[in-house]
Amino acid sequence: MNKLRPHIIFLLLVLFTSTGTISAQSKKFKTSVSKDLVAVGERFKYIIHIENLKGNISPPAFEGFKIVGGPMTQRSTINGHPSTDFTFFLVATQVGTLTIQPATLTTTTGSKKSNKVTIKVVEGKEEVITNSKQRNIGRNEDKNLFARIYLSKTKVYKGEQITATYVIYNRYDYRQFKNYEFPPADGFWKEDVNLGEIKFSDKLEKINGIDYQKAVLEKQILVTQKTGKLKLGPFKFDAIISAGFFRNKSIPITSNIASVEVLPLPSPPSDFHGAIGNLDITVSVDQTEVNANDAINYKVEYSGSGNLKFISAPKIKFDSDFEVYDPKLDDQISNSGSGMRGSRSYEYLIIPRYAGEYTLDPLSFTYFDPKVGRYNTIVTDTTHIHVAGGESSIGDHSNRRKNDVQLLENEIRYIRTDTDLKERNHFFTGSTIHVALFSLPLLLLLGLYFWKRKEYLESKDITGTKIRKAGRKALKEINKAEISLQKGEKESFYESVFDAMYNYLSEKLSIPNANLTKEKISTELAHRNIDSSIITSLMDVLNNCEMARYAPRSKTDDERMLQNADNIIHHLEKNLS
């Protein structure tokens, strides 16, 4: 900014001269800009306006901007009131929301400050055009009612969360809205934010010099799933407005299309499994001194803000003397305008079977922090557990560990007594085999009759047949996924699991696949009194399949997910009519 001082000093020497007495009427000293949304390097005007005042002007330092022209002076008189405009031509040199500090006017009676000016500076001109459409009323729109989609960020990393806000601007006294149509979130994983009752704000918002009532219709947390330029929108609805005395009319409203540039993640370390945000990890046990065969709760908790619902159970190598049960998942996650925040924990029930001193190794957790653009690794503390001999241990061997037990393979062989001897001259005629073979043709004919009748009944009840066969088809797809997993064909594995669940639910719930969403699945299963833990487990399987497109997973995690999918289908088969 030192190079700009000669230009600024020039304006400091400007002294207003007036041939008459300044009117005691309204005095103004204010600043404005020709645009409040610009791209780096894009030229715009900064104007200092003075009315009914005289003195020396000191412009601000213009930090983050460069003077490329001016100052240009324009004097005028309106209704006998003298006014002067000083115009600077500026370009922005950095991205962000920048503030131009007040200018100063020094008079014989003291000094006076103008207002501050805030300008949003983005990277490229295409972004400026898109965002300008978000802020300005289009030529084909009703200038008194329009809608906009705003994104909290326009450049993010893959897997980073952003917030989409759907806004309505209105100037009509009477209005009703219906037939909302929100855009599909292609390339995003979506979570809705509960806003409660939709209301227009009492505070007016000025756009292009016009005051509007503003209502936030919807907010969504979006987690980007692929790189490149992703687009969201438009969203549509019908507005019913007054068209005169006792007459209303309906007008269709269509919003803008918002876009975001998604950058690939830097080369990840080997222990990175897709966690993105500002996160932390803690490990705890409810007790460290127990008797053999007593239960211990071992809890791993991830907390902070980020894609918490994408964090899968950690890989933990427990001692072979511990009996370990599958972890219990507990989510305490809230959705707000700033994204997902809270905690996700996995709690393991572990039972040491033998006395001794045990050490649980520390866990290493690596996540990507998009704010600083780097990976962070947190290592937990080591956990020590003392196990004493317990009364519930079996026999006199309560203190003997598994690795001390030797298997005696073939020390004793048993003599079989369940033999079935037959007489040497036993006749075939009249025997059980003879009767069975004689009856076989009749049984085949009866089987063929019932099979054909079953086919006929199924052809008359197509929907019912689909529902009855849905489980078998899904389990076949699960078997196909297991084969893909064994071959190391990860993409085919996730696709088979995802297709198995979605096609099964589509047929079982009688909802076309194209209209099936996770929200609709969750709601429909809840209406049919399916246990909430099964619904949560199902959502985890679907989310993990989607997440696996960009977050690498271990074979153990995939095997656990496959088992969960199999269990879910068997449970739903028993409980869905």
Salt bridges, closest charged atoms under 4 A:
ASP36 OD2 - ARG135 NH2 2.91
GLU42 OE2 - LYS35 NZ 2.72
GLU51 OE1 - HIS49 NE2 3.28
ASP85 OD1 - HIS49 ND1 2.54
GLU123 OE2 - LYS155 NZ 3.20
GLU126 OE2 - LYS229 NZ 3.48
GLU141 OE1 - ARG148 NH2 2.99
GLU160 OE2 - LYS153 NZ 2.64
GLU191 OE1 - LYS309 NZ 3.17
GLU205 OE1 - LYS214 NZ 3.37
ASP211 OD1 - LYS206 NZ 3.19
GLU301 OE2 - LYS299 NZ 3.92
ASP319 OD1 - ARG401 NH2 3.72
ASP321 OD2 - ARG401 NE 2.56
GLU323 OE1 - ARG353 NH2 2.37
ASP331 OD1 - ARG344 NE 2.75
GLU357 OE2 - HIS386 ND1 2.27
ASP418 OD1 - ARG416 NE 3.43
ASP420 OD2 - LYS422 NZ 3.99
GLU455 OE1 - LYS452 NZ 3.96
GLU458 OE2 - LYS454 NZ 2.71
GLU458 OE1 - LYS469 NZ 3.73
ASP461 OD2 - ARG468 NH1 3.74
GLU477 OE2 - LYS480 NZ 3.85
GLU507 OE2 - LYS473 NZ 2.86
GLU524 OE2 - ARG528 NE 3.20
ASP540 OD1 - ARG344 NH2 3.60
GLU546 OE1 - LYS518 NZ 2.87
ASP557 OD1 - ARG560 NH1 3.26
ASP558 OD2 - LYS490 NZ 3.13
ASP558 OD1 - ARG553 NE 3.10
ASP566 OD2 - HIS570 ND1 3.16
GLU573 OE2 - LYS508 NZ 2.99
